[in-house]
Amino acid sequence: MALLWSVVSVGFSLLLTPFLMFLLAVLFLASIGKSLGVRRLYVKLLLAIFEFGRQNIEKVRKSNRNWEPDESEDESGTSEDTGNDTTSANLPRNYKKYNAAEKKKNGVLGNSVIARSKDLIMVPEPEMNNKNHINHVNHSHSYRNTLEVNGNKESSLPREDSFEMLKREFDTSTCLDYIKAGVEAIIEDEVTSRFEAEELKVNWNLLTRTNRHYEFISWKLTVIWMFGFLMRYCFLLPLRILICFIGAVWLVATTFLVGFMPDGAIKRWLSEHASLIAFRIFVRSVSGVITVHNPEYMPQGGGVCVANHTSTIDVGILSAQTTFSLIGQRHGGFLGILQRALARASPHIWFERSEVKDREAVTKRLKKHVSDPTNPPILIFPEGTCINNTSVMQFKKGSFEVGGVIYPVAIKYDPKFGDAFWNSSKYSMIQYLYMMMSSWAIVCDVWYLPPMYRQDGESAIDFANRVKAVIARQGGLVDLQWDGQLKRIKPKKAWREKQQEEFSKRIKFE
């Protein structure tokens, strides 16, 4: 026992000085908002390794006489793979493969399964996509009229007829447009795919779990994969956990002390800098590399900052640049500790589960917050849930009803280095942090966009859609009308009724 204690004492004395130096270095760099550039060099090295792996895989494949292009390959021969540590969806080995020429001949381009019709698309607001039905009514009084398009005949949507004609000539083909649109929506589901890991545009990032066994395709890749595995789990993971622990202790300790100070400019200054240091440390704990665009448009006090939502890391990414007040539901566990710590030193809005549904109470507290210019800008994710960073889904109108200025922010993550999407219905916060810290890095671009104001006569919904479109366009994301809560609930009955109402307009009778 004495020998063991001696060994522990010697080890502690040897490690204490390096640990203290490391701790001071982390705090100092976070306090000045600077970096030594190690993470960016690390990312460049990873890109070189990924490119070497891609070339190696292509070389081995093409040297195989029985090799055929993967179903996911494009015309240039660049293969695509899906997922990283959080996904394993792949096509079976015996899946029939087509080259690009065959795909075009069959009317299928890229990864599309069927050629989607542009005349009718199932969306929550059908009138937005079916504005042409008025023109159809004026052209003819026949159900089965056709129009010439490039020499080919295409059936149009139903027209208006009298009730007697409807009884005599009603045909089931009247419903075919909606049946086709429904089948298209099922085959090419653009909603549920937004709640799964984003598809990668590279062959392999040394994280992918597939049945292709890329790590054993050549001895070079095997060596690289084994070294990468040891690097991530034996060096990076423990180091990142230590850094995250330092950030959490710093946040809890500093906000506890700042909370005892009287309200005023000094307290706000201390709270702001303590928060910035904490979130910069958290970003370092996942090897975050952030590229900021248009910093002159950063949110100012008393405003509302809205951004697309991928995970809780979004808060850390943005809060490492400037200080925000947060709004959201109270949580337990690790998130709850951070929420209570933040609330001690600065104004944040946390709701109980029963209060979240009280829209009037939420709006009242928001208006009170933004009316005080000394308060930090409030950060809101209007989608209300995490999306996989390929699209922007419906914005809730509540944050656009409070008035004042809106600061849009677009966040786009690079999936080559790690999947930032948090599927909260599948993984707990601790599980998600483990996956982030065992990935290569979190690399993203942040665009601060010019402030936007609600126009005269513009509804909150129209304003929300206008802001959402700006964010989607800047981030290169798909702008969807669907509610992100479809991840948890069934479509609203009102949406079905709108589709029925739109159909009734097409078959009006006297």
Secondary structure, DSSP 8 states (H G I E B T S, - for coil): -HHHHHHHHHHHHHHHHHHHHHHHHHHHHHHHT---SHHHHHHHHHHHHHHHHHHHHHHHHHTSTT----TT--TT----EE-STT------TT-----HHHHHHTT--TT-SS---SS----SSGGGT-TTHHHHHHH-S-TT-EEEETTEEEE-------HHHHHHH--GGGGHHHHHHHHHHHHT-SSGGGGS--EESSS--S----SS-GGGSSHHHHHHHHHHHHIIIIIIHHHHHHHHHHHHHHHHHHHHHHTTS-SSHHHHHHHHHHHHHHHHHHHHTTTEEEEEE-GGG---TT-EEEE--S-THHHHHHHTTS--EEEEE---HHHHHHHHHHHHHS--EEE-HHHHT-HHHHHHHHHHHHT-TTS--EEE-TT-S---SSEE----SGGGSS-S-EEEEEEEE-TTT------TTTS-HHHHHHHHHTSS-EEEEEEE---B---TT--HHHHHHHHHHHHHHHHT-EE--S-GGGGTS---HHHHHHHHHHHHHHT---
